[in-house]
Amino acid sequence: MPGERPLLNLERRDAEIEMGGEFLPLRHFSSVAWRREQYTAVNHEAYHLYYQLGQQAFANLTYAGIPLLPLMQRHLTETFVAALEQVIGLQAFLTAVQPATIMAANERTAVLTQLAVHRSQSRAVIHPFATQPWHTPYRRMVESMARNAMYLPRMRRLRAQKPPIPTPSPDRPRLLFHPYYPNHLPSFLPLIKKLQADGRYDIWVSGADTNTLRQGDVDPTPLAALGVPYVPFETAVSWPHLLRSMTRATRLAARLGRELRAESHWRELPLDKTVRPLAQIALVDLLETRLPKILLYLDMAAALYQTIQPNLVIVTDETLPILGRVALRAAQQQHIPTLTLQHGLLLDDPMYFGPAIADRFAVWGAFSRDFLVANGCPPQKLALVGSARFSLPDVAHAPLDLPALLNIPSQTRVVLFTSQPGGRDVSPEANQATFTALATAVSQLPHCHLLVKPHPAQTAAELDAWRQTCPTLPVTIQRDLPLHPAMLGAAVNVTVFSTTGLEALWLDCPLLTINLTDRPDLIPYAASGAAVAAYSAEEVLPALQQALDPVDQQSRAPARRRFVERYLGDQDGRALDHLVALVEEMVA
């Protein structure tokens, strides 16, 4: 097809290429297997680009003495991974089509296409179809202010309900826990209960309630039962202080964005000039859209720590920009020791690359320790403690009688699918395809029924679309389901990459993984031999039949045990004791 003059628009998902009167997805020109092969190289290039920006080019970009770009490692590397994946897709397109001229619909498309042309040694000429309007920086500043203003009514409600902050004891160490999402609190609760029973510590919990609009607020009810005060992060400062911080943060982010649009800031930087335009548009976009919230929370964190004066700040996930990196950096700025507790499995993702931010990182098992060390974390920062949540299988849970719950015949084999929200690792299309393939396979087996426990972040609209896809198939979607009893009662547990797969193995339940994404397996359930796997819609039915086979289930039991020990640590019931000892060491 040499001589074609396609129009490219990389912001038009799944219809990025307009050519010959047709709209084609970028992935049309490459295979799933090829895209999976590029995954590791893309991750490492994304991290290298972030490292060059944060540690070299813009190391002096700070706020109150805190370097700003490391706070945005997750955002920057996610942006770079997405862009570089489009670049390799464009390279495949250029090789297949060999166009002489390309029309680019916007600045971002032109920048990424130019990089692909350079890397594929194509001779295509790129013509920008439209340039960025002059008012874009000002529009983004207004949008940022509007986004922050949307939180004001909620902040006002939180402040009206603000509980009094108890006066700290002068002779007891003060511990401050930061859950981010509602499902982070269960990671803290075993440790909080044990420390509370010890009686030697004052304990507070503070969550960023206005930052969890998608998944809801942290529920402080379990804390109230323990007598542990819950202080919403946003109530730490006075109302005038909050408004001043919000205005200052928005103006500073807008000013930095305008300054970094100027080419003079980039010419002398130690960056490959072919990736410089990509780095520039990504960084400017994040400064103008994400940075105002980060700056606002830096101010609130500083005020909160001055009020409570904790002896130790503890977070669950330090890759998170708000109550991960912001909390840790703000605490360290006031010389407060910091500790990260592992919440979920660490994936081969550049947001986890590099040294840990916290002074110490309590990891579950040997896999997490080896992964972090291999990707640049000093080993002396890591403490191998096991998982307090998964230290010993909970024998108190009896298997749930799923056929009785679903009102279906007792001999029915129920397949439990713990789904994930459509996002970067599992696209909405792959999510839909996984559900459809699994529901179809279940319908072809006698006495089988599919039970879906959705991820908390999945919307009602997404689940309604799933139901409409398979209206006559034996499928039930149910949110309110006790997870571990349901797993024990299921004939087979199914996931894509979720850590619920690890929970199934911990309970010694058979596991099937279905990967219809462009990613390789992010958690090696299948490669370890602990799970059966399907990598195409056609493989789902035979894989499900294999996973349902009692002989196959029994043969994988040793692999399940090995996987659990490597990822969750020793199953000796002492993980909480190890965590308490680490806390005592850090506050001594």
C-alpha positions as CSV (number, residue, x, y, z in Angstrom):
1,M,0.0,0.0,0.0
2,P,2.8,2.5,-0.6
3,G,1.6,5.9,-1.6
4,E,-1.4,5.9,0.9
5,R,-1.9,9.1,2.7
6,P,-3.4,8.1,6.0
7,L,-4.8,10.4,8.7
8,L,-3.6,9.4,12.2
9,N,-5.2,10.4,15.5
10,L,-3.7,8.5,18.5
11,E,-6.4,10.0,20.8
12,R,-9.1,8.2,18.9
13,R,-9.1,4.8,20.7
14,D,-9.3,1.7,18.5
15,A,-9.8,3.8,15.4
16,E,-6.4,5.6,15.3
17,I,-5.8,5.2,11.6
18,E,-8.1,6.6,8.8
19,M,-7.1,5.2,5.5
20,G,-9.0,4.4,2.3
21,G,-12.3,5.4,3.9
22,E,-11.8,3.0,6.7
23,F,-11.0,3.5,10.4
24,L,-8.5,0.9,11.7
25,P,-7.1,0.3,15.2
26,L,-3.4,0.6,15.5
27,R,-3.1,-3.0,16.8
28,H,-4.4,-4.2,13.4
29,F,-0.9,-4.1,12.1
30,S,0.8,-6.3,14.7
31,S,0.2,-9.5,16.5
32,V,-0.6,-10.0,20.2
33,A,2.4,-12.2,20.6
34,W,4.7,-9.5,19.1
35,R,3.2,-6.8,21.4
36,R,3.8,-9.0,24.4
37,E,7.4,-9.5,23.4
38,Q,8.0,-5.7,23.5
39,Y,6.5,-5.3,27.0
40,T,9.7,-5.6,29.1
41,A,11.8,-3.4,26.7
42,V,9.1,-0.7,26.8
43,N,8.9,-0.7,30.6
44,H,12.7,-0.3,31.0
45,E,12.8,2.5,28.4
46,A,9.9,4.3,30.2
47,Y,11.7,4.1,33.5
48,H,15.0,5.3,31.9
49,L,13.3,8.3,30.4
50,Y,11.6,9.1,33.8
51,Y,15.0,8.7,35.6
52,Q,16.7,11.1,33.2
53,L,14.0,13.7,33.8
54,G,13.7,13.3,37.5
55,Q,17.2,12.6,38.6
56,Q,19.2,14.6,36.0
57,A,17.3,17.1,33.9
58,F,14.8,18.4,36.4
59,A,16.3,17.4,39.8
60,N,16.1,21.0,40.9
61,L,12.3,21.2,40.3
62,T,11.2,21.3,43.9
63,Y,8.5,22.5,46.3
64,A,9.3,23.3,49.9
65,G,12.6,21.4,49.3
66,I,10.9,18.3,48.0
67,P,11.8,17.1,44.5
68,L,8.6,17.0,42.4
69,L,9.2,14.6,39.6
70,P,9.8,11.6,41.9
71,L,6.3,12.2,43.3
72,M,4.9,11.6,39.8
73,Q,6.9,8.5,39.0
74,R,3.7,6.5,38.6
75,H,2.0,9.1,36.4
76,L,5.1,9.7,34.2
77,T,6.0,6.0,33.7
78,E,2.4,5.2,32.9
79,T,2.4,8.0,30.3
80,F,5.7,6.9,28.8
81,V,4.6,3.3,28.6
82,A,1.4,4.2,26.9
83,A,3.2,6.4,24.4
84,L,6.0,4.0,23.7
85,E,3.5,1.2,23.1
86,Q,1.9,3.4,20.5
87,V,5.3,4.1,19.0
88,I,6.0,0.4,18.4
89,G,2.4,0.0,17.0
90,L,3.2,2.9,14.6
91,Q,6.5,1.1,13.6
92,A,4.5,-2.0,12.7
93,F,2.1,0.2,10.7
94,L,4.9,2.0,8.8
95,T,6.5,-1.3,7.9
96,A,3.2,-2.8,6.6
97,V,1.8,0.3,4.8
98,Q,5.0,2.2,3.8
99,P,3.1,5.5,3.4
100,A,4.8,8.4,1.7
101,T,2.9,11.1,3.6
102,I,1.1,11.0,6.9
103,M,-1.4,13.5,8.2
104,A,-1.2,13.9,12.0
105,A,-4.4,15.1,13.7
106,N,-2.8,16.7,16.7
107,E,0.6,17.5,18.3
108,R,0.9,14.3,20.3
109,T,0.2,12.2,17.2
110,A,2.8,14.1,15.2
111,V,5.4,13.7,18.0
112,L,4.9,9.9,18.4
113,T,4.7,9.3,14.6
114,Q,8.0,11.2,14.1
115,L,9.7,9.0,16.7
116,A,8.3,5.9,15.0
117,V,9.5,7.2,11.6
118,H,13.0,7.7,13.0
119,R,13.2,4.3,14.6
120,S,11.8,2.4,11.7
121,Q,13.9,4.4,9.2
122,S,10.8,5.2,7.2
123,R,10.9,8.0,4.6
124,A,7.3,9.1,5.4
125,V,6.7,12.8,5.6
126,I,4.5,14.0,8.5
127,H,2.1,16.9,8.0
128,P,0.5,18.2,11.2
129,F,-3.3,18.5,10.6
130,A,-3.8,20.8,13.5
131,T,-1.6,22.6,16.0
132,Q,-2.3,23.1,19.7
133,P,-4.3,26.3,20.4
134,W,-2.5,29.1,22.1
135,H,-4.9,29.1,25.0
136,T,-4.3,25.4,26.0
137,P,-2.2,26.2,29.1
138,Y,-4.9,28.6,30.4
139,R,-7.7,26.2,29.6
140,R,-5.9,23.5,31.6
141,M,-5.4,25.9,34.5
142,V,-9.1,26.6,34.6
143,E,-9.9,22.9,34.3
144,S,-7.5,22.2,37.2
145,M,-9.2,24.8,39.4
146,A,-12.6,23.4,38.5
147,R,-11.5,19.9,39.4
148,N,-10.2,21.1,42.8
149,A,-13.4,23.2,43.3
150,M,-15.5,20.0,42.8
151,Y,-13.9,18.7,46.0
152,L,-14.9,21.8,48.1
153,P,-18.4,20.7,49.1
154,R,-17.1,17.4,50.1
155,M,-14.3,18.9,52.1
156,R,-16.8,21.2,53.8
157,R,-18.9,18.1,54.8
158,L,-15.8,16.4,56.1
159,R,-14.8,19.4,58.1
160,A,-18.3,19.6,59.6
161,Q,-18.0,16.0,60.8
162,K,-14.4,16.4,61.9
163,P,-13.7,14.5,65.0
164,P,-11.6,16.1,67.7
165,I,-7.9,15.1,67.5
166,P,-7.0,13.5,70.8
167,T,-4.1,15.1,72.7
168,P,-1.1,12.9,72.2
169,S,0.4,11.2,75.2
170,P,3.8,12.8,76.1
171,D,5.4,9.4,76.9
172,R,4.0,7.1,74.2
173,P,5.2,6.8,70.6
174,R,2.7,8.1,68.1
175,L,1.9,6.0,65.0
176,L,0.1,7.5,61.9
177,F,-1.3,5.1,59.3
178,H,-2.4,6.3,55.9
179,P,-4.8,4.1,53.9
180,Y,-5.5,5.3,50.4
181,Y,-8.3,3.2,49.0
182,P,-10.9,1.5,51.2
183,N,-9.3,-1.9,50.5
184,H,-6.0,-0.7,52.1
185,L,-7.5,-0.5,55.6
186,P,-7.7,-4.3,55.9
187,S,-3.9,-4.4,55.3
188,F,-3.4,-2.2,58.4
189,L,-6.1,-3.7,60.7
190,P,-4.2,-6.8,62.0
191,L,-1.2,-4.6,62.9
192,I,-3.3,-1.9,64.4
193,K,-5.2,-4.4,66.5
194,K,-2.0,-5.9,67.9
195,L,-0.3,-2.6,68.6
196,Q,-3.5,-1.3,70.2
197,A,-3.7,-4.3,72.4
198,D,-0.1,-3.8,73.4
199,G,-1.1,-0.4,74.9
200,R,2.3,1.3,74.4
201,Y,1.3,3.4,71.4
202,D,-1.0,6.3,70.4
203,I,-2.4,5.4,67.0
204,W,-4.2,7.5,64.4
205,V,-5.4,6.7,60.9
206,S,-5.8,9.4,58.2
207,G,-7.2,8.8,54.7
208,A,-7.6,11.2,51.8
209,D,-11.3,10.8,51.4
210,T,-11.7,13.3,48.6
211,N,-9.1,11.5,46.5
212,T,-11.1,8.2,46.4
213,L,-14.1,9.3,44.5
214,R,-14.1,6.2,42.3
215,Q,-13.9,3.6,45.0
216,G,-15.6,5.5,47.9
217,D,-14.3,6.7,51.3
218,V,-12.4,4.7,53.8
219,D,-14.9,3.2,56.3
220,P,-13.7,4.1,59.8
221,T,-16.2,1.8,61.5
222,P,-13.7,-0.9,62.4
223,L,-11.4,1.8,63.8
224,A,-14.2,3.2,66.0
225,A,-14.7,-0.3,67.5
226,L,-11.0,-0.3,68.5
227,G,-11.1,3.2,69.8
228,V,-8.6,4.4,67.1
229,P,-9.3,8.0,65.9
230,Y,-9.8,8.5,62.1
231,V,-8.8,11.9,60.9
232,P,-9.6,12.8,57.2
233,F,-6.5,14.2,55.6
234,E,-8.4,17.2,54.3
235,T,-9.3,18.4,57.7
236,A,-5.8,19.0,58.9
237,V,-5.7,22.7,57.9
238,S,-7.9,25.6,58.4
239,W,-10.4,26.6,55.7
240,P,-8.6,29.8,54.6
241,H,-5.3,27.8,54.6
242,L,-6.9,25.2,52.4
243,L,-8.2,27.8,49.9
244,R,-4.8,29.6,49.8
245,S,-3.0,26.3,49.2
246,M,-5.4,25.3,46.4
247,T,-4.9,28.6,44.6
248,R,-1.1,28.6,45.1
249,A,-0.8,25.1,43.8
250,T,-2.8,25.7,40.7
251,R,-0.9,28.9,39.8
252,L,2.5,27.3,40.4
253,A,1.6,24.2,38.3
254,A,0.4,26.5,35.5
255,R,3.6,28.6,35.6
256,L,5.8,25.6,35.5
257,G,3.8,24.3,32.6
258,R,4.2,27.5,30.6
259,E,8.0,27.7,31.3
260,L,8.6,24.1,30.2
261,R,6.7,24.6,27.0
262,A,9.6,26.9,25.9
263,E,12.2,25.0,23.8
264,S,15.0,26.9,25.5
265,H,14.4,24.7,28.6
266,W,15.0,21.5,26.7
267,R,17.9,22.2,24.2
268,E,20.7,21.6,26.6
269,L,19.2,18.7,28.5
270,P,21.0,15.3,28.5
271,L,18.2,13.6,26.5
272,D,18.2,11.9,23.2
273,K,16.8,14.6,20.9
274,T,14.5,12.1,19.2
275,V,12.6,11.4,22.5
276,R,12.8,15.0,23.8
277,P,9.5,16.1,22.2
278,L,7.8,13.1,23.8
279,A,9.2,13.9,27.2
280,Q,8.2,17.5,26.9
281,I,4.6,17.0,26.1
282,A,4.2,14.3,28.7
283,L,5.8,16.4,31.5
284,V,4.0,19.6,30.6
285,D,0.7,17.8,30.5
286,L,1.2,16.2,34.0
287,L,2.4,19.5,35.5
288,E,-0.7,21.3,34.3
289,T,-3.2,18.5,35.2
290,R,-1.8,16.4,38.1
291,L,0.6,18.6,39.9
292,P,-1.9,21.0,41.5
293,K,-3.5,18.2,43.6
294,I,0.0,16.9,44.6
295,L,1.1,20.4,45.8
296,L,-2.2,20.8,47.7
297,Y,-1.6,17.6,49.5
298,L,2.0,18.4,50.3
299,D,0.7,21.4,52.2
300,M,-2.0,19.4,54.0
301,A,0.5,16.7,54.9
302,A,2.9,19.2,56.4
303,A,0.0,20.7,58.5
304,L,-1.2,17.2,59.7
305,Y,2.3,16.1,60.8
306,Q,2.8,19.4,62.7
307,T,-0.4,18.8,64.5
308,I,0.0,15.1,65.4
309,Q,3.8,15.0,65.4
310,P,4.0,11.3,64.7
311,N,7.0,9.2,65.5
312,L,6.3,6.9,62.6
313,V,4.3,7.3,59.3
314,I,3.1,4.1,57.7
315,V,1.6,3.8,54.2
316,T,0.4,0.8,52.1
317,D,1.5,1.7,48.6
318,E,4.3,4.2,48.0
319,T,3.8,4.3,44.2
320,L,0.6,6.2,44.8
321,P,1.2,9.9,44.4
322,I,-1.0,11.3,47.1
323,L,-1.0,9.1,50.2
324,G,2.1,7.3,49.1
325,R,4.9,9.5,47.9
326,V,3.5,12.8,49.2
327,A,3.0,11.4,52.7
328,L,6.4,9.8,52.8
329,R,8.3,12.9,51.4
330,A,6.4,15.3,53.6
331,A,7.2,13.2,56.7
332,Q,10.8,12.9,55.8
333,Q,11.0,16.6,55.4
334,Q,10.1,16.9,59.1
335,H,12.6,14.1,60.0
336,I,9.8,11.6,60.8
337,P,10.7,7.9,60.1
338,T,8.6,6.2,57.4
339,L,7.5,2.7,56.7
340,T,5.8,1.1,53.7
341,L,3.8,-2.2,54.2
342,Q,3.3,-4.3,51.1
343,H,-0.4,-4.4,50.1
344,G,-0.5,-6.4,46.9
345,L,1.8,-8.3,44.5
346,L,4.5,-6.2,42.9
347,L,4.2,-6.3,39.1
348,D,6.9,-5.9,36.4
349,D,6.0,-2.2,36.1
350,P,8.3,0.8,36.0
351,M,6.3,2.5,38.8
352,Y,8.0,0.0,41.1
353,F,11.5,0.5,39.7
354,G,14.2,2.3,41.6
355,P,14.9,2.8,45.3
356,A,12.1,2.6,47.8
357,I,11.0,6.0,49.1
358,A,10.3,5.0,52.7
359,D,13.1,4.4,55.2
360,R,12.0,0.8,55.4
361,F,9.8,-1.4,53.2
362,A,8.1,-4.4,54.8
363,V,7.7,-7.0,52.1
364,W,5.9,-10.3,52.1
365,G,8.2,-12.9,50.6
366,A,11.4,-13.6,48.7
367,F,9.9,-12.7,45.3
368,S,9.1,-9.1,46.4
369,R,12.6,-8.7,47.9
370,D,14.4,-10.1,44.9
371,F,12.3,-8.0,42.5
372,L,12.9,-4.7,44.3
373,V,16.6,-5.3,44.7
374,A,17.0,-6.3,41.0
375,N,15.3,-3.0,40.0
376,G,17.5,-0.7,42.1
377,C,16.2,-0.8,45.7
378,P,19.0,-1.0,48.3
379,P,18.6,-4.3,50.2
380,Q,19.1,-2.7,53.6
381,K,15.8,-0.9,53.2
382,L,13.8,-4.1,52.9
383,A,12.5,-6.2,55.8
384,L,11.2,-9.7,54.9
385,V,8.3,-10.1,57.4
386,G,5.6,-12.2,55.6
387,S,2.0,-11.2,55.1
388,A,0.0,-10.4,58.2
389,R,-3.2,-10.8,56.2
390,F,-2.2,-14.1,54.7
391,S,0.1,-15.6,57.4
392,L,-2.0,-18.8,57.8
393,P,-5.0,-19.9,55.8
394,D,-8.2,-18.9,57.7
395,V,-9.6,-22.3,58.7
396,A,-12.6,-20.4,60.3
397,H,-14.1,-19.9,56.9
398,A,-16.3,-22.8,55.8
399,P,-16.8,-23.2,52.0
400,L,-19.9,-21.3,50.9
401,D,-22.7,-23.4,49.4
402,L,-22.8,-21.6,46.1
403,P,-25.5,-23.7,44.4
404,A,-27.8,-23.0,47.4
405,L,-26.9,-19.3,47.3
406,L,-27.7,-19.1,43.6
407,N,-30.8,-21.3,43.9
408,I,-29.5,-23.8,41.3
409,P,-29.2,-27.6,41.4
410,S,-26.8,-28.9,44.1
411,Q,-24.7,-30.8,41.6
412,T,-23.8,-27.6,39.7
413,R,-20.1,-26.8,39.5
414,V,-19.8,-23.0,40.1
415,V,-16.9,-21.2,38.4
416,L,-15.9,-18.1,40.3
417,F,-14.5,-15.2,38.3
418,T,-12.9,-12.3,40.2
419,S,-12.7,-9.6,37.6
420,Q,-10.7,-6.5,37.3
421,P,-11.6,-2.9,36.2
422,G,-10.9,-2.1,32.6
423,G,-7.7,0.0,32.6
424,R,-4.0,0.1,31.5
425,D,-3.1,-3.6,32.1
426,V,-6.5,-5.1,31.2
427,S,-8.2,-2.9,28.6
428,P,-12.0,-2.6,28.6
429,E,-12.0,-4.6,25.4
430,A,-9.9,-7.4,26.9
431,N,-12.1,-7.3,30.0
432,Q,-15.2,-7.8,27.9
433,A,-13.6,-10.5,25.7
434,T,-12.5,-12.4,28.8
435,F,-15.9,-12.4,30.4
436,T,-17.6,-13.4,27.1
437,A,-15.1,-16.2,26.4
438,L,-15.5,-17.6,29.9
439,A,-19.3,-17.3,29.9
440,T,-19.4,-19.1,26.6
441,A,-17.1,-21.9,27.8
442,V,-19.1,-22.4,31.0
443,S,-22.3,-22.7,28.9
444,Q,-20.8,-25.5,26.9
445,L,-20.1,-27.7,29.9
446,P,-22.8,-29.7,31.7
447,H,-23.9,-28.7,35.2
448,C,-21.8,-25.5,35.2
449,H,-22.6,-21.9,36.3
450,L,-20.4,-18.8,36.2
451,L,-20.4,-16.5,39.2
452,V,-18.7,-13.1,38.8
453,K,-17.5,-11.1,41.8
454,P,-16.7,-7.7,40.2
455,H,-13.9,-5.5,41.3
456,P,-15.1,-2.6,43.5
457,A,-14.0,-0.1,40.9
458,Q,-16.1,-1.6,38.1
459,T,-19.1,0.5,37.3
460,A,-22.7,-0.5,37.0
461,A,-22.7,0.5,33.3
462,E,-19.8,-1.9,32.6
463,L,-21.5,-4.8,34.3
464,D,-24.8,-4.1,32.6
465,A,-22.9,-4.3,29.3
466,W,-21.6,-7.7,30.3
467,R,-25.1,-8.9,31.2
468,Q,-26.4,-7.8,27.8
469,T,-23.6,-9.7,26.0
470,C,-24.8,-13.1,27.5
471,P,-28.5,-12.7,28.5
472,T,-29.3,-16.4,28.2
473,L,-26.1,-18.0,29.5
474,P,-25.8,-19.4,33.1
475,V,-24.2,-16.3,34.6
476,T,-24.7,-14.4,37.9
477,I,-22.9,-11.2,38.7
478,Q,-22.9,-10.5,42.5
479,R,-20.9,-7.8,44.3
480,D,-21.7,-8.7,47.9
481,L,-20.0,-12.0,48.3
482,P,-17.7,-13.1,51.0
483,L,-14.5,-13.7,49.0
484,H,-12.7,-16.5,50.8
485,P,-15.8,-18.7,51.6
486,A,-16.8,-18.3,47.9
487,M,-13.4,-19.3,46.7
488,L,-13.5,-22.4,48.9
489,G,-16.9,-23.3,47.6
490,A,-16.1,-22.8,43.9
491,A,-15.1,-25.6,41.6
492,V,-12.5,-23.4,40.0
493,N,-11.3,-19.8,40.6
494,V,-10.6,-17.6,37.5
495,T,-8.7,-14.3,37.1
496,V,-6.6,-12.4,34.7
497,F,-3.8,-10.8,36.7
498,S,-5.6,-10.0,40.0
499,T,-4.0,-10.7,43.4
500,T,-7.2,-12.7,44.1
501,G,-5.4,-15.5,42.2
502,L,-2.8,-15.5,45.0
503,E,-5.6,-15.6,47.6
504,A,-7.0,-18.7,45.8
505,L,-3.7,-20.4,45.9
506,W,-3.2,-19.5,49.5
507,L,-6.5,-21.3,50.2
508,D,-5.2,-24.2,48.1
509,C,-8.0,-23.7,45.5
510,P,-7.6,-24.6,41.8
511,L,-6.9,-21.6,39.6
512,L,-7.4,-20.7,35.9
513,T,-5.9,-17.6,34.4
514,I,-7.2,-16.1,31.1
515,N,-4.9,-13.5,29.4
516,L,-6.5,-12.0,26.3
517,T,-4.5,-8.7,26.8
518,D,-1.5,-7.3,25.0
519,R,0.6,-7.9,28.2
520,P,2.5,-11.0,29.1
521,D,1.4,-12.6,32.4
522,L,2.1,-9.9,35.0
523,I,2.0,-12.6,37.8
524,P,3.5,-16.0,36.9
525,Y,0.6,-18.1,38.2
526,A,0.8,-20.4,35.1
527,A,4.5,-20.3,34.5
528,S,5.0,-21.6,38.1
529,G,2.8,-24.6,37.4
530,A,0.3,-23.5,40.1
531,A,-2.5,-22.6,37.6
532,V,-3.9,-23.5,34.2
533,A,-3.8,-20.8,31.6
534,A,-5.6,-19.7,28.4
535,Y,-4.2,-17.1,26.0
536,S,-6.9,-16.9,23.4
537,A,-10.7,-17.2,23.4
538,E,-10.4,-20.6,21.7
539,E,-8.2,-21.9,24.5
540,V,-10.6,-21.0,27.3
541,L,-12.9,-24.1,27.0
542,P,-10.2,-26.7,27.0
543,A,-8.3,-24.8,29.7
544,L,-11.5,-24.7,31.9
545,Q,-12.0,-28.4,31.3
546,Q,-8.5,-29.1,32.5
547,A,-8.8,-26.9,35.5
548,L,-12.0,-28.7,36.5
549,D,-10.3,-32.1,36.3
550,P,-9.7,-33.4,39.9
551,V,-6.5,-35.2,38.8
552,D,-5.0,-32.0,37.4
553,Q,-6.1,-30.1,40.5
554,Q,-4.3,-32.6,42.8
555,S,-1.2,-32.6,40.7
556,R,-0.7,-28.8,41.0
557,A,-1.0,-28.8,44.8
558,P,2.8,-28.8,45.4
559,A,3.2,-25.9,42.9
560,R,0.5,-24.0,44.7
561,R,2.3,-24.4,48.0
562,R,5.7,-23.3,46.5
563,F,4.1,-20.3,44.9
564,V,2.5,-19.2,48.2
565,E,5.8,-19.5,50.1
566,R,7.8,-17.5,47.6
567,Y,5.2,-14.7,47.3
568,L,3.7,-14.6,50.8
569,G,6.6,-15.8,52.9
570,D,6.8,-18.4,55.6
571,Q,3.4,-19.7,56.6
572,D,4.3,-19.9,60.3
573,G,1.8,-17.4,61.7
574,R,4.5,-15.0,62.9
575,A,4.2,-12.2,60.3
576,L,2.5,-9.9,62.8
577,D,5.3,-10.5,65.4
578,H,7.9,-9.6,62.7
579,L,5.9,-6.3,61.9
580,V,5.6,-5.3,65.5
581,A,9.3,-5.9,66.0
582,L,10.1,-3.7,63.0
583,V,7.8,-0.9,64.3
584,E,9.5,-1.1,67.7
585,E,12.9,-0.9,66.1
586,M,11.9,2.2,64.1
587,V,10.4,4.2,67.0
588,A,13.0,3.2,69.5
